[in-house]
Amino acid sequence: MSETLASSGNLQHVTTFCGNCDCGCPELFLDDVAPPERRVVLTDDFGQRVQMSLAQLKVLVDDVKGGALDKVVTAVI
């Protein structure tokens, strides 16, 4: 998916979550020309996308680092 999205505009690929398969893993992009509230683009393996600000991404990362999703991840493992 990264090739398609990156070639379709101004998206800069940041990372692929998983990447160990060929299923269209979720990916994170930055769009430097988007309005600030939509600069971060997170895609899923179904072609859907979520857009958020860098500030929102920081809150999300801080929450994850703080253990906010530990119960969800532990339930899956």
Summary of the structure (lengths in Angstrom):
residues: 77
radius of gyration: 13.5
end to end distance: 26.3
largest distance: 38.5
contacts: 180
relative contact order: 0.14
helix: 36%
strand: 25%
